Amino acid sequence: MYKLLIRPILFCFDPEQVHYFTFSLIRFLHKIPGVGKLFQAMYEVKNPKLEREVFGLKFKNPVGLAAGFDKDAKLYKELSNFGFGFIEIGTLTPKPQEGNPKKRLFRLKEDAAIINRMGFNNGGVLEAVERLKKNNGVLIGGNIGKNKNTPNETATADYESCFEALFPHVDYFVVNVSSPNTPNLRALQDKEPLTQLLQTLQNRNLAKPKQKPILLKIAPDLMNEQLLDIIDIVKETQIAGVIATNTTLSREGLHSENKTEMGGLSGKPLTKRSTEVIRFLSEKSNKAFPIIGVGGIHSADEAIEKLNAGASLIQLYTGFIYEGPGLIKEINNRILKEV
């Protein structure tokens, strides 16, 4: 129904406007008594065999929603009714910011892909905290970044600010230094500044009575030597794991008219590379840390490939937009057949 009727209508309009319209529609529908339960009945797969314990947290199933969809923690409860095992909010920054000028979100229909150059648009971490105070049982990851105008030399303070504000309200953290849409942000992936940033956050974490897992989200464009550095950094800082991968700057093999737009590419063109990164990290580290696999998952087969490559959990974003919420159910049912 989604691919035949709903998606063709939505794809006739500007993607960012459709995003906000869809948010409003989902929120409106959930105000109708029983609709949340109806969505759960349609899309949720409940089975103890789907449960996963990863970095000390218990996930009801391994399929999560990636960061970027619910940046401001406005719809995490409603989205969880589509069958997700966890929801990652953000990327959040200390201060509110509008992000990059519009138009900044582009569909590449022929490639089943999206290019975005949103630029960490969000209402600031404190606004999100107020919404998260109302959470009742949704497992939440908090994806954190720096404000656009914060120079890299003082970026650590931005991450610390978000970490402290979110700490009581999220189950795990994701350090985002791999978005291509904030100037110079990816320079923080270099070994020395990244080690310092993660160690600073981990020191704050260790000072808490009870620690929260900290993960690092990396770009798919890193070379093997840089991926080996990531393995060393995870070992040195003792963070909980890695999310592989963020969007790519590559435009190899694209066919869509707007393929030359600036920004990060997500969707089907990323499927192979993200799986390669997952497999490399898993094999070269001897499975020393958990990996959340994300990038180009548009089918149950592609989800299984990520898990077989070494991912403990997976996340959807572009696949959720192109394939609809039925994809979550499809993946979970396929995982049960593989057990």
PyMOL commands that set and color helices and strands:
alter all, ss='L'
color gray80, all
select helices_A, chain A and resi 2-10+15-30+35-43+48-50+76-80+109-111+125-132+152-166+185-189+191-206+224-237+268-284+300-309+318-323+326-338
alter helices_A, ss='H'
color red, helices_A
select strands_A, chain A and resi 52-54+57-59+63-65+86-92+105-108+113-116+140-144+172-176+214-218+241-244+264-267+291-294+313-316
alter strands_A, ss='S'
color yellow, strands_A
deselect
rebuild
show_as cartoon
